[in-house]
Amino acid sequence: MDLESRGIPGGFIASNEFVEAAKAQASSLGFDPMKVFVGHPIQDRTDEEMEKLAEEAFEYILKMVTDAP
């Protein structure tokens, strides 16, 4: 919230298991940061699977950190 209030774009990346938790937290805080969700689970994925998730999310992550609020 602090960074966003200073005009510094940011957000978070989480697996899609946490979509509802992110909504609840945003509502509780009165702040809805940019976010990117990737496939779940993350734990026990191979390096190749993690690279694929990262490649699929890269464009969205780049947009998240380069677009000013």
N, CA, C and O atoms as a Tinker XYZ file with bonds, in Angstrom:
   276  protein
     1  N      0.828000   -1.188000    0.000000    73     2
     2  CA     0.000000    0.000000    0.000000    64     1     3
     3  C      0.869000    1.247000    0.000000    63     2     4     5
     4  O      0.562000    2.234000   -0.668000    81     3
     5  N      1.954000    1.190000    0.754000    73     3     6
     6  CA     2.843000    2.347000    0.833000    64     5     7
     7  C      3.435000    2.672000   -0.535000    63     6     8     9
     8  O      3.430000    3.829000   -0.958000    81     7
     9  N      3.940000    1.665000   -1.219000    73     7    10
    10  CA     4.529000    1.909000   -2.537000    64     9    11
    11  C      3.497000    2.455000   -3.512000    63    10    12    13
    12  O      3.767000    3.410000   -4.240000    81    11
    13  N      2.332000    1.858000   -3.526000    73    11    14
    14  CA     1.262000    2.331000   -4.420000    64    13    15
    15  C      0.901000    3.781000   -4.118000    63    14    16    17
    16  O      0.655000    4.566000   -5.034000    81    15
    17  N      0.868000    4.137000   -2.842000    73    15    18
    18  CA     0.507000    5.515000   -2.479000    64    17    19
    19  C      1.550000    6.520000   -2.961000    63    18    20    21
    20  O      1.261000    7.709000   -3.093000    81    19
    21  N      2.773000    6.032000   -3.225000    73    19    22
    22  CA     3.841000    6.894000   -3.727000    64    21    23
    23  C      3.987000    6.794000   -5.240000    63    22    24    25
    24  O      4.933000    7.337000   -5.811000    81    23
    25  N      3.045000    6.096000   -5.898000    73    23    26
    26  CA     3.073000    5.991000   -7.345000    64    25    27
    27  C      4.013000    4.935000   -7.886000    63    26    28    29
    28  O      4.331000    4.934000   -9.075000    81    27
    29  N      4.460000    4.037000   -7.026000    73    27    30
    30  CA     5.353000    2.963000   -7.460000    64    29    31
    31  C      4.504000    1.709000   -7.681000    63    30    32    33
    32  O      3.929000    1.165000   -6.738000    81    31
    33  N      4.433000    1.256000   -8.938000    73    31    34
    34  CA     3.583000    0.095000   -9.197000    64    33    35
    35  C      4.136000   -1.174000   -8.569000    63    34    36    37
    36  O      5.348000   -1.346000   -8.439000    81    35
    37  N      3.251000   -2.034000   -8.193000    73    35    38
    38  CA     3.649000   -3.301000   -7.600000    64    37    39
    39  C      2.457000   -4.216000   -7.526000    63    38    40    41
    40  O      1.405000   -3.935000   -8.100000    81    39
    41  N      2.619000   -5.288000   -6.835000    73    39    42
    42  CA     1.553000   -6.252000   -6.685000    64    41    43
    43  C      2.105000   -7.537000   -6.130000    63    42    44    45
    44  O      3.169000   -7.555000   -5.511000    81    43
    45  N      1.377000   -8.616000   -6.352000    73    43    46
    46  CA     1.871000   -9.899000   -5.871000    64    45    47
    47  C      1.512000  -11.014000   -6.831000    63    46    48    49
    48  O      0.631000  -10.884000   -7.681000    81    47
    49  N      2.225000  -12.114000   -6.663000    73    47    50
    50  CA     2.012000  -13.313000   -7.464000    64    49    51
    51  C      1.688000  -14.439000   -6.492000    63    50    52    53
    52  O      2.383000  -14.638000   -5.495000    81    51
    53  N      0.631000  -15.163000   -6.795000    73    51    54
    54  CA     0.240000  -16.298000   -5.946000    64    53    55
    55  C     -0.402000  -17.353000   -6.835000    63    54    56    57
    56  O     -0.743000  -17.088000   -7.988000    81    55
    57  N     -0.559000  -18.537000   -6.290000    73    55    58
    58  CA    -1.239000  -19.574000   -7.066000    64    57    59
    59  C     -2.746000  -19.356000   -6.974000    63    58    60    61
    60  O     -3.242000  -18.725000   -6.042000    81    59
    61  N     -3.457000  -19.890000   -7.955000    73    59    62
    62  CA    -4.892000  -19.636000   -8.034000    64    61    63
    63  C     -5.685000  -20.219000   -6.871000    63    62    64    65
    64  O     -6.885000  -19.968000   -6.761000    81    63
    65  N     -5.056000  -20.970000   -6.026000    73    63    66
    66  CA    -5.696000  -21.461000   -4.808000    64    65    67
    67  C     -6.036000  -20.302000   -3.864000    63    66    68    69
    68  O     -6.897000  -20.441000   -2.995000    81    67
    69  N     -5.362000  -19.167000   -4.034000    73    67    70
    70  CA    -5.488000  -18.054000   -3.101000    64    69    71
    71  C     -6.319000  -16.887000   -3.633000    63    70    72    73
    72  O     -6.266000  -15.794000   -3.071000    81    71
    73  N     -7.069000  -17.092000   -4.681000    73    71    74
    74  CA    -7.904000  -16.028000   -5.251000    64    73    75
    75  C     -8.890000  -15.492000   -4.216000    63    74    76    77
    76  O     -8.970000  -14.283000   -3.995000    81    75
    77  N     -9.626000  -16.377000   -3.593000    73    75    78
    78  CA   -10.633000  -15.942000   -2.610000    64    77    79
    79  C     -9.987000  -15.282000   -1.398000    63    78    80    81
    80  O    -10.505000  -14.291000   -0.883000    81    79
    81  N     -8.873000  -15.818000   -0.942000    73    79    82
    82  CA    -8.165000  -15.215000    0.193000    64    81    83
    83  C     -7.683000  -13.811000   -0.166000    63    82    84    85
    84  O     -7.734000  -12.911000    0.672000    81    83
    85  N     -7.223000  -13.616000   -1.386000    73    83    86
    86  CA    -6.769000  -12.293000   -1.826000    64    85    87
    87  C     -7.930000  -11.309000   -1.859000    63    86    88    89
    88  O     -7.781000  -10.153000   -1.461000    81    87
    89  N     -9.087000  -11.766000   -2.333000    73    87    90
    90  CA   -10.275000  -10.898000   -2.344000    64    89    91
    91  C    -10.655000  -10.496000   -0.923000    63    90    92    93
    92  O    -10.946000   -9.329000   -0.662000    81    91
    93  N    -10.652000  -11.454000   -0.012000    73    91    94
    94  CA   -11.015000  -11.164000    1.376000    64    93    95
    95  C    -10.032000  -10.188000    2.008000    63    94    96    97
    96  O    -10.438000   -9.260000    2.709000    81    95
    97  N     -8.752000  -10.390000    1.767000    73    95    98
    98  CA    -7.733000   -9.499000    2.334000    64    97    99
    99  C     -7.865000   -8.097000    1.754000    63    98   100   101
   100  O     -7.766000   -7.113000    2.487000    81    99
   101  N     -8.088000   -7.996000    0.454000    73    99   102
   102  CA    -8.257000   -6.691000   -0.180000    64   101   103
   103  C     -9.459000   -5.959000    0.413000    63   102   104   105
   104  O     -9.395000   -4.762000    0.693000    81   103
   105  N    -10.536000   -6.683000    0.598000    73   103   106
   106  CA   -11.737000   -6.086000    1.185000    64   105   107
   107  C    -11.474000   -5.624000    2.610000    63   106   108   109
   108  O    -11.895000   -4.538000    3.008000    81   107
   109  N    -10.784000   -6.443000    3.364000    73   107   110
   110  CA   -10.476000   -6.121000    4.759000    64   109   111
   111  C     -9.600000   -4.869000    4.867000    63   110   112   113
   112  O     -9.797000   -4.033000    5.749000    81   111
   113  N     -8.632000   -4.756000    3.955000    73   111   114
   114  CA    -7.699000   -3.625000    4.001000    64   113   115
   115  C     -8.210000   -2.389000    3.269000    63   114   116   117
   116  O     -7.683000   -1.292000    3.450000    81   115
   117  N     -9.235000   -2.570000    2.444000    73   115   118
   118  CA    -9.699000   -1.453000    1.633000    64   117   119
   119  C     -8.697000   -1.083000    0.563000    63   118   120   121
   120  O     -8.597000    0.080000    0.173000    81   119
   121  N     -7.963000   -2.058000    0.092000    73   119   122
   122  CA    -6.903000   -1.854000   -0.895000    64   121   123
   123  C     -6.849000   -3.084000   -1.783000    63   122   124   125
   124  O     -6.734000   -4.207000   -1.292000    81   123
   125  N     -6.932000   -2.875000   -3.080000    73   123   126
   126  CA    -6.946000   -3.991000   -4.011000    64   125   127
   127  C     -5.736000   -3.900000   -4.937000    63   126   128   129
   128  O     -5.820000   -3.287000   -6.002000    81   127
   129  N     -4.613000   -4.501000   -4.545000    73   127   130
   130  CA    -3.399000   -4.400000   -5.355000    64   129   131
   131  C     -3.517000   -5.195000   -6.649000    63   130   132   133
   132  O     -4.385000   -6.056000   -6.792000    81   131
   133  N     -2.639000   -4.893000   -7.573000    73   131   134
   134  CA    -2.559000   -5.696000   -8.787000    64   133   135
   135  C     -2.050000   -7.071000   -8.378000    63   134   136   137
   136  O     -1.288000   -7.208000   -7.421000    81   135
   137  N     -2.479000   -8.073000   -9.108000    73   135   138
   138  CA    -2.081000   -9.426000   -8.756000    64   137   139
   139  C     -2.050000  -10.315000   -9.978000    63   138   140   141
   140  O     -2.756000  -10.080000  -10.959000    81   139
   141  N     -1.224000  -11.332000   -9.903000    73   139   142
   142  CA    -1.132000  -12.334000  -10.953000    64   141   143
   143  C     -1.238000  -13.686000  -10.270000    63   142   144   145
   144  O     -0.520000  -13.974000   -9.312000    81   143
   145  N     -2.140000  -14.505000  -10.775000    73   143   146
   146  CA    -2.306000  -15.851000  -10.224000    64   145   147
   147  C     -1.806000  -16.868000  -11.244000    63   146   148   149
   148  O     -2.052000  -16.745000  -12.444000    81   147
   149  N     -1.108000  -17.863000  -10.740000    73   147   150
   150  CA    -0.586000  -18.950000  -11.568000    64   149   151
   151  C     -1.187000  -20.264000  -11.094000    63   150   152   153
   152  O     -1.817000  -20.327000  -10.038000    81   151
   153  N     -0.989000  -21.302000  -11.879000    73   151   154
   154  CA    -1.542000  -22.608000  -11.543000    64   153   155
   155  C     -1.075000  -23.149000  -10.199000    63   154   156   157
   156  O      0.041000  -22.888000   -9.751000    81   155
   157  N     -1.942000  -23.892000   -9.589000    73   155   158
   158  CA    -1.681000  -24.513000   -8.291000    64   157   159
   159  C     -1.631000  -26.011000   -8.508000    63   158   160   161
   160  O     -2.360000  -26.511000   -9.364000    81   159
   161  N     -0.834000  -26.736000   -7.800000    73   159   162
   162  CA     0.076000  -26.322000   -6.737000    64   161   163
   163  C      1.441000  -25.886000   -7.288000    63   162   164   165
   164  O      1.787000  -26.157000   -8.438000    81   163
   165  N      2.175000  -25.226000   -6.453000    73   163   166
   166  CA     3.539000  -24.809000   -6.778000    64   165   167
   167  C      4.535000  -25.821000   -6.223000    63   166   168   169
   168  O      5.500000  -26.202000   -6.885000    81   167
   169  N      4.276000  -26.236000   -5.013000    73   167   170
   170  CA     5.165000  -27.175000   -4.332000    64   169   171
   171  C      5.345000  -28.437000   -5.164000    63   170   172   173
   172  O      4.391000  -28.936000   -5.762000    81   171
   173  N      6.528000  -28.933000   -5.198000    73   171   174
   174  CA     6.888000  -30.183000   -5.877000    64   173   175
   175  C      6.849000  -30.109000   -7.399000    63   174   176   177
   176  O      6.859000  -31.149000   -8.057000    81   175
   177  N      6.806000  -28.928000   -7.968000    73   175   178
   178  CA     6.898000  -28.814000   -9.427000    64   177   179
   179  C      8.362000  -28.915000   -9.835000    63   178   180   181
   180  O      9.261000  -28.534000   -9.085000    81   179
   181  N      8.577000  -29.425000  -11.016000    73   179   182
   182  CA     9.940000  -29.496000  -11.540000    64   181   183
   183  C     10.385000  -28.100000  -11.977000    63   182   184   185
   184  O      9.566000  -27.192000  -12.116000    81   183
   185  N     11.673000  -27.947000  -12.189000    73   183   186
   186  CA    12.192000  -26.671000  -12.675000    64   185   187
   187  C     11.538000  -26.308000  -14.009000    63   186   188   189
   188  O     11.196000  -25.149000  -14.245000    81   187
   189  N     11.370000  -27.291000  -14.863000    73   187   190
   190  CA    10.762000  -27.042000  -16.173000    64   189   191
   191  C      9.316000  -26.574000  -16.035000    63   190   192   193
   192  O      8.878000  -25.680000  -16.758000    81   191
   193  N      8.581000  -27.175000  -15.114000    73   191   194
   194  CA     7.191000  -26.759000  -14.892000    64   193   195
   195  C      7.131000  -25.342000  -14.338000    63   194   196   197
   196  O      6.260000  -24.562000  -14.723000    81   195
   197  N      8.048000  -25.003000  -13.440000    73   195   198
   198  CA     8.088000  -23.649000  -12.885000    64   197   199
   199  C      8.455000  -22.637000  -13.963000    63   198   200   201
   200  O      7.897000  -21.540000  -14.004000    81   199
   201  N      9.388000  -22.999000  -14.832000    73   199   202
   202  CA     9.754000  -22.107000  -15.928000    64   201   203
   203  C      8.555000  -21.862000  -16.842000    63   202   204   205
   204  O      8.346000  -20.739000  -17.300000    81   203
   205  N      7.777000  -22.890000  -17.106000    73   203   206
   206  CA     6.592000  -22.737000  -17.951000    64   205   207
   207  C      5.576000  -21.807000  -17.292000    63   206   208   209
   208  O      5.008000  -20.940000  -17.956000    81   207
   209  N      5.344000  -21.983000  -15.981000    73   207   210
   210  CA     4.429000  -21.080000  -15.266000    64   209   211
   211  C      4.921000  -19.640000  -15.352000    63   210   212   213
   212  O      4.141000  -18.718000  -15.594000    81   211
   213  N      6.224000  -19.460000  -15.150000    73   211   214
   214  CA     6.797000  -18.111000  -15.198000    64   213   215
   215  C      6.658000  -17.505000  -16.591000    63   214   216   217
   216  O      6.307000  -16.333000  -16.725000    81   215
   217  N      6.927000  -18.286000  -17.614000    73   215   218
   218  CA     6.801000  -17.787000  -18.980000    64   217   219
   219  C      5.359000  -17.397000  -19.292000    63   218   220   221
   220  O      5.114000  -16.376000  -19.935000    81   219
   221  N      4.416000  -18.202000  -18.841000    73   219   222
   222  CA     3.007000  -17.909000  -19.094000    64   221   223
   223  C      2.550000  -16.646000  -18.373000    63   222   224   225
   224  O      1.671000  -15.934000  -18.860000    81   223
   225  N      3.138000  -16.368000  -17.226000    73   223   226
   226  CA     2.732000  -15.219000  -16.418000    64   225   227
   227  C      3.563000  -13.963000  -16.697000    63   226   228   229
   228  O      3.197000  -12.873000  -16.257000    81   227
   229  N      4.663000  -14.102000  -17.411000    73   227   230
   230  CA     5.618000  -13.007000  -17.558000    64   229   231
   231  C      4.984000  -11.717000  -18.065000    63   230   232   233
   232  O      5.215000  -10.652000  -17.491000    81   231
   233  N      4.203000  -11.791000  -19.114000    73   231   234
   234  CA     3.590000  -10.583000  -19.683000    64   233   235
   235  C      2.716000   -9.866000  -18.650000    63   234   236   237
   236  O      2.731000   -8.638000  -18.564000    81   235
   237  N      1.966000  -10.628000  -17.879000    73   235   238
   238  CA     1.088000  -10.054000  -16.862000    64   237   239
   239  C      1.904000   -9.445000  -15.711000    63   238   240   241
   240  O      1.551000   -8.394000  -15.176000    81   239
   241  N      2.989000  -10.116000  -15.344000    73   239   242
   242  CA     3.853000   -9.603000  -14.270000    64   241   243
   243  C      4.531000   -8.317000  -14.720000    63   242   244   245
   244  O      4.601000   -7.351000  -13.961000    81   243
   245  N      5.023000   -8.303000  -15.937000    73   243   246
   246  CA     5.667000   -7.100000  -16.469000    64   245   247
   247  C      4.689000   -5.932000  -16.479000    63   246   248   249
   248  O      5.043000   -4.817000  -16.096000    81   247
   249  N      3.474000   -6.185000  -16.913000    73   247   250
   250  CA     2.441000   -5.141000  -16.917000    64   249   251
   251  C      2.165000   -4.654000  -15.493000    63   250   252   253
   252  O      1.991000   -3.459000  -15.253000    81   251
   253  N      2.129000   -5.598000  -14.562000    73   251   254
   254  CA     1.833000   -5.257000  -13.169000    64   253   255
   255  C      2.863000   -4.283000  -12.594000    63   254   256   257
   256  O      2.502000   -3.371000  -11.850000    81   255
   257  N      4.132000   -4.467000  -12.930000    73   255   258
   258  CA     5.176000   -3.631000  -12.325000    64   257   259
   259  C      5.583000   -2.435000  -13.167000    63   258   260   261
   260  O      6.401000   -1.624000  -12.733000    81   259
   261  N      5.024000   -2.313000  -14.362000    73   259   262
   262  CA     5.369000   -1.152000  -15.188000    64   261   263
   263  C      4.215000   -0.187000  -15.363000    63   262   264   265
   264  O      4.439000    0.963000  -15.742000    81   263
   265  N      2.995000   -0.609000  -15.105000    73   263   266
   266  CA     1.838000    0.281000  -15.228000    64   265   267
   267  C      1.639000    1.044000  -13.926000    63   266   268   269
   268  O      1.450000    0.445000  -12.867000    81   267
   269  N      1.683000    2.339000  -14.011000    73   267   270
   270  CA     1.435000    3.163000  -12.812000    64   269   271
   271  C     -0.022000    3.038000  -12.411000    63   270   272   273
   272  O     -0.890000    2.859000  -13.265000    81   271
   273  N     -0.299000    3.133000  -11.102000    73   271   274
   274  CA    -1.690000    3.041000  -10.626000    64   273   275
   275  C     -2.551000    4.189000  -11.124000    63   274   276
   276  O     -3.740000    4.251000  -10.810000    81   275
